[in-house]
């Protein structure tokens, strides 16, 4: 099993969620986060005054998937989150050693 963490632009959340559902991934956790990458924030102009925004709004998706689905899920994330602009985000894939469903006590793939 793998744990996929994806950081994407907020306006790409609905298309990403729909595309993941189309390939059979129904469970995910979404968190509103702030951060920056290479762009180190951006400059904004408000009422004629220029100021820097150091942390940009992003959405963090956390998805637990079975190994055969990982490549397809990553490809779907890449395609649907892509805008071609700086700050499209990142995808991290980590090993997931155990999953336990609290309600029933199921473990492993059956808990997903």
N, C-alpha and C positions, 0 to 999 in steps of 0.2 A: 504494500500500500504506500501511497505517497501523499504528502500534504503540500498543496499548491497555495502559495501566497502571491496575489497579484495586486499591484498598486496601479490604479488607472485614474483617468480624469473622470470627475463626477458625471458629466453629461453622457459618458459611454456606458454607464451602469446598466440601464435597461436593455440596450442591444446585446451586451455581454451576457446578462442573465438569460435572455431569450435564446441566444445561441447555445449556451450551456444546457438549457432545458431541452433543446432540439436533439442533443446527442445523449440525453438520458441522465444528465447531472441535475438533480433536483434540490440537493441540499448545499447551502453555502451560508457563510456568515459575512456580513457586510459591516464595516466600521468606517465612519468618517474620520479622516486623519489629515494632518498637515505635514508638509515637508518640502524638500527641494533636492535637486540633483545637480547636474552640471550647470544649470542656468542660475543657480544660487538666488532664486527669487526673481522678482521683476519690478520695474518701476511703474508706478501708477500716477495719474494726474487727477486730483480731486479739487474742484473749485479753484483751478489755476495754480495750485501748489503741487509740486512733484514730491513724491515720497516713495520709499522702497518697501515692498512687501517681501519679507524674508521667507515666510513659509506659505506655500501655495496649497489650496484645498485639493485633496485627493480622496479616493475611496479605496479601502483595503478589502479585498475579497480573500476569504480563507475557504479552501475546498479540500475535502478528503476524498481520494479516488483510488480505485483498484489499479494495479500496475498496467494492465492492457489499455486502459483509457487515458493514461497520462499524456502521451504524445498528441492524441486527438484533442484533449482539453487544452493543452498548451497552444496548439495551432489555432483553435477557435479563439482563445484569448488574444493571441497575436493579431489575428485578422480583424476581430470586432473592436478591439481597443485602439487599433492603429488609426491615427489621424494624419500622420506625416509631419506633425509639428513637434517642437521641443517639448518635453514633459509628458510624452505619451505613457510612460510608466515602466515598470519592471515586473518580471515574473520569476518567482523563486520556487524551486521544487526540492522538497526535503523528504527524507525517509520517515515513514510513520510506522512505529514499531507495534503499537497496540491501540485499539479503539474499543470502548466499552459503552454500551447503551445503558444509561442509568436506570431507566424504567424497568427493563426486563433482565438486565445483566448479561445480554448477548455480547459476544466479543468478536473481534476480527471483521471479516467482510459482512457478516450478517448484521453487524451493528451499524453499518453504513446505511 
